[in-house]
Amino acid sequence: MAVVGAAGTGGVYRPTGARLTHRGWEPLDVPQSTTAGGRRPSGIVNVAGRLTVVGTDYDGPADERVQLPFSVTR
């Protein structure tokens, strides 16, 4: 089992995530975005024990935000 989400502060998203192991919850270490609006994970795919986190990076000024897809495999 794994979960992802984001905390929004001042119009910038900071991703977070964790996976449940036999030792308890462990962080996924989803990297922060380098874009102005941050990174917002929206889903997880588990294939053969490897997790791929997908979501959106937000770039540009707040009134003209551009949405860019991202994926990270752990």
TIRO-2110 file (N, C-alpha, C; in Angstrom, 1 decimal):
// TIRO-2110
0.8, -1.2, 0.0, N, 1, A
0.0, 0.0, 0.0, CA, 1, A
0.9, 1.2, 0.0, C, 1, A
0.5, 2.3, -0.7, N, 2, A
1.2, 3.5, -0.8, CA, 2, A
0.2, 4.7, -0.9, C, 2, A
0.6, 5.8, -0.5, N, 3, A
-0.2, 7.0, -0.6, CA, 3, A
0.7, 8.2, -1.0, C, 3, A
0.1, 9.2, -1.7, N, 4, A
0.7, 10.4, -2.1, CA, 4, A
-0.2, 11.6, -1.9, C, 4, A
0.3, 12.7, -1.8, N, 5, A
-0.5, 13.9, -1.7, CA, 5, A
0.4, 15.1, -1.8, C, 5, A
-0.1, 16.3, -1.5, N, 6, A
0.6, 17.5, -1.5, CA, 6, A
0.1, 18.5, -0.5, C, 6, A
1.0, 19.3, 0.1, N, 7, A
0.6, 20.4, 0.9, CA, 7, A
0.7, 21.7, 0.1, C, 7, A
-0.3, 22.5, 0.1, N, 8, A
-0.3, 23.7, -0.6, CA, 8, A
0.0, 24.9, 0.4, C, 8, A
1.0, 25.6, 0.1, N, 9, A
1.4, 26.8, 1.0, CA, 9, A
1.7, 28.0, 0.1, C, 9, A
1.0, 29.0, 0.2, N, 10, A
1.2, 30.2, -0.6, CA, 10, A
1.1, 30.0, -2.1, C, 10, A
0.3, 29.1, -2.5, N, 11, A
0.1, 28.8, -4.0, CA, 11, A
1.2, 27.9, -4.5, C, 11, A
2.0, 27.3, -3.7, N, 12, A
3.0, 26.3, -4.1, CA, 12, A
2.7, 25.0, -3.5, C, 12, A
2.7, 23.9, -4.3, N, 13, A
2.5, 22.5, -3.8, CA, 13, A
3.8, 21.8, -3.5, C, 13, A
3.8, 21.2, -2.3, N, 14, A
5.0, 20.4, -1.9, CA, 14, A
4.5, 18.9, -1.8, C, 14, A
5.1, 18.0, -2.6, N, 15, A
4.6, 16.6, -2.6, CA, 15, A
5.1, 15.9, -1.4, C, 15, A
4.3, 14.9, -1.1, N, 16, A
4.7, 13.9, 0.0, CA, 16, A
4.1, 12.6, -0.4, C, 16, A
4.7, 11.5, 0.2, N, 17, A
4.2, 10.2, 0.0, CA, 17, A
4.8, 9.2, 0.9, C, 17, A
4.2, 8.1, 1.1, N, 18, A
4.7, 7.0, 1.9, CA, 18, A
4.2, 5.7, 1.5, C, 18, A
5.0, 4.6, 1.8, N, 19, A
4.6, 3.3, 1.5, CA, 19, A
4.6, 2.5, 2.8, C, 19, A
3.6, 1.6, 2.9, N, 20, A
3.5, 0.7, 4.1, CA, 20, A
4.4, -0.5, 3.9, C, 20, A
5.4, -0.8, 4.8, N, 21, A
6.2, -2.0, 4.7, CA, 21, A
6.0, -2.7, 6.0, C, 21, A
6.7, -3.8, 6.1, N, 22, A
6.7, -4.6, 7.4, CA, 22, A
7.2, -3.9, 8.6, C, 22, A
8.0, -2.8, 8.3, N, 23, A
8.5, -1.9, 9.4, CA, 23, A
7.6, -0.7, 9.7, C, 23, A
6.6, -0.6, 9.0, N, 24, A
5.7, 0.6, 9.1, CA, 24, A
5.7, 1.5, 7.9, C, 24, A
5.3, 2.7, 8.1, N, 25, A
5.2, 3.7, 7.0, CA, 25, A
6.6, 4.2, 6.7, C, 25, A
7.1, 4.2, 5.5, N, 26, A
8.3, 4.8, 5.1, CA, 26, A
8.1, 5.8, 4.0, C, 26, A
8.9, 6.9, 4.0, N, 27, A
8.7, 8.0, 3.0, CA, 27, A
9.1, 7.5, 1.6, C, 27, A
8.4, 8.0, 0.6, N, 28, A
8.7, 7.7, -0.8, CA, 28, A
9.7, 8.7, -1.4, C, 28, A
10.0, 9.8, -0.7, N, 29, A
11.0, 10.8, -1.2, CA, 29, A
10.6, 11.2, -2.6, C, 29, A
9.4, 11.7, -2.8, N, 30, A
9.0, 12.3, -4.1, CA, 30, A
9.8, 13.6, -4.2, C, 30, A
10.6, 13.8, -5.2, N, 31, A
11.4, 15.0, -5.3, CA, 31, A
10.5, 16.3, -5.5, C, 31, A
11.0, 17.4, -4.9, N, 32, A
10.3, 18.7, -5.1, CA, 32, A
10.5, 19.1, -6.5, C, 32, A
9.5, 19.9, -7.0, N, 33, A
9.6, 20.5, -8.3, CA, 33, A
10.5, 21.7, -8.3, C, 33, A
11.0, 22.0, -9.5, N, 34, A
11.8, 23.2, -9.7, CA, 34, A
10.9, 24.3, -10.3, C, 34, A
9.7, 24.0, -10.6, N, 35, A
8.8, 25.0, -11.2, CA, 35, A
8.2, 25.9, -10.1, C, 35, A
7.7, 27.0, -10.5, N, 36, A
7.2, 28.1, -9.6, CA, 36, A
6.0, 27.6, -8.8, C, 36, A
5.1, 26.8, -9.3, N, 37, A
3.9, 26.4, -8.5, CA, 37, A
4.1, 25.1, -7.8, C, 37, A
5.2, 24.4, -8.0, N, 38, A
5.4, 23.1, -7.3, CA, 38, A
4.9, 21.9, -8.0, C, 38, A
4.8, 20.8, -7.2, N, 39, A
4.5, 19.5, -7.7, CA, 39, A
3.3, 18.9, -6.9, C, 39, A
2.3, 18.4, -7.7, N, 40, A
1.2, 17.8, -7.0, CA, 40, A
0.9, 16.4, -7.5, C, 40, A
1.3, 15.4, -6.7, N, 41, A
1.1, 14.0, -7.2, CA, 41, A
-0.4, 13.7, -7.1, C, 41, A
-0.8, 12.8, -8.1, N, 42, A
-2.2, 12.5, -8.1, CA, 42, A
-2.5, 11.0, -8.2, C, 42, A
-1.5, 10.2, -8.4, N, 43, A
-1.7, 8.7, -8.4, CA, 43, A
-0.5, 7.9, -8.3, C, 43, A
-0.6, 6.6, -8.1, N, 44, A
0.5, 5.7, -8.0, CA, 44, A
0.1, 4.4, -8.7, C, 44, A
1.1, 3.9, -9.4, N, 45, A
1.0, 2.6, -10.1, CA, 45, A
2.1, 1.7, -9.5, C, 45, A
1.7, 0.4, -9.2, N, 46, A
2.6, -0.5, -8.6, CA, 46, A
2.8, -1.7, -9.6, C, 46, A
4.0, -1.8, -10.2, N, 47, A
4.2, -2.9, -11.1, CA, 47, A
5.5, -3.7, -10.6, C, 47, A
5.2, -4.9, -10.3, N, 48, A
6.3, -5.8, -9.8, CA, 48, A
7.1, -5.2, -8.6, C, 48, A
6.4, -4.5, -7.7, N, 49, A
7.0, -4.0, -6.5, CA, 49, A
7.7, -2.6, -6.7, C, 49, A
7.7, -2.1, -7.9, N, 50, A
8.2, -0.7, -8.2, CA, 50, A
7.0, 0.2, -8.3, C, 50, A
7.1, 1.4, -7.6, N, 51, A
6.0, 2.4, -7.6, CA, 51, A
6.4, 3.5, -8.6, C, 51, A
5.4, 3.9, -9.4, N, 52, A
5.5, 5.0, -10.2, CA, 52, A
4.5, 6.0, -9.8, C, 52, A
5.0, 7.2, -9.4, N, 53, A
4.1, 8.3, -8.9, CA, 53, A
3.9, 9.2, -10.1, C, 53, A
2.6, 9.6, -10.4, N, 54, A
2.3, 10.5, -11.5, CA, 54, A
1.6, 11.7, -10.9, C, 54, A
1.6, 12.8, -11.7, N, 55, A
1.0, 14.0, -11.2, CA, 55, A
1.3, 15.2, -12.1, C, 55, A
1.2, 16.4, -11.5, N, 56, A
1.3, 17.6, -12.3, CA, 56, A
2.3, 18.6, -11.6, C, 56, A
3.2, 19.2, -12.4, N, 57, A
4.0, 20.3, -12.0, CA, 57, A
3.3, 21.5, -12.5, C, 57, A
3.4, 22.6, -11.7, N, 58, A
2.7, 23.9, -12.1, CA, 58, A
3.8, 24.9, -12.3, C, 58, A
3.8, 25.5, -13.5, N, 59, A
4.8, 26.5, -13.8, CA, 59, A
4.2, 27.8, -14.2, C, 59, A
4.9, 28.9, -14.2, N, 60, A
4.5, 30.2, -14.6, CA, 60, A
3.8, 31.0, -13.4, C, 60, A
3.5, 32.2, -13.7, N, 61, A
2.9, 33.0, -12.6, CA, 61, A
1.5, 32.5, -12.2, C, 61, A
1.1, 32.8, -11.0, N, 62, A
-0.2, 32.3, -10.5, CA, 62, A
-1.4, 32.5, -11.4, C, 62, A
-1.4, 33.6, -12.1, N, 63, A
-2.6, 34.0, -12.9, CA, 63, A
-2.5, 33.3, -14.3, C, 63, A
-1.4, 32.7, -14.7, N, 64, A
-1.2, 32.1, -16.0, CA, 64, A
-0.5, 30.7, -15.8, C, 64, A
-0.9, 29.9, -14.8, N, 65, A
-0.3, 28.7, -14.5, CA, 65, A
-0.4, 27.7, -15.7, C, 65, A
0.7, 27.0, -16.0, N, 66, A
0.8, 26.0, -17.0, CA, 66, A
1.0, 24.7, -16.3, C, 66, A
0.2, 23.6, -16.7, N, 67, A
0.3, 22.3, -16.0, CA, 67, A
1.1, 21.4, -16.9, C, 67, A
2.1, 20.8, -16.2, N, 68, A
3.1, 19.9, -16.9, CA, 68, A
3.0, 18.5, -16.2, C, 68, A
2.9, 17.4, -17.0, N, 69, A
2.9, 16.1, -16.4, CA, 69, A
4.3, 15.7, -15.8, C, 69, A
4.3, 14.9, -14.8, N, 70, A
5.5, 14.3, -14.3, CA, 70, A
5.3, 12.9, -13.9, C, 70, A
6.4, 12.1, -13.8, N, 71, A
6.3, 10.8, -13.2, CA, 71, A
7.7, 10.5, -12.6, C, 71, A
7.7, 9.7, -11.5, N, 72, A
8.9, 9.3, -10.8, CA, 72, A
8.7, 7.9, -10.4, C, 72, A
9.7, 7.0, -10.7, N, 73, A
9.6, 5.6, -10.3, CA, 73, A
10.6, 5.4, -9.2, C, 73, A
10.1, 4.6, -8.2, N, 74, A
10.8, 4.3, -7.0, CA, 74, A
10.9, 2.8, -6.8, C, 74, A
END
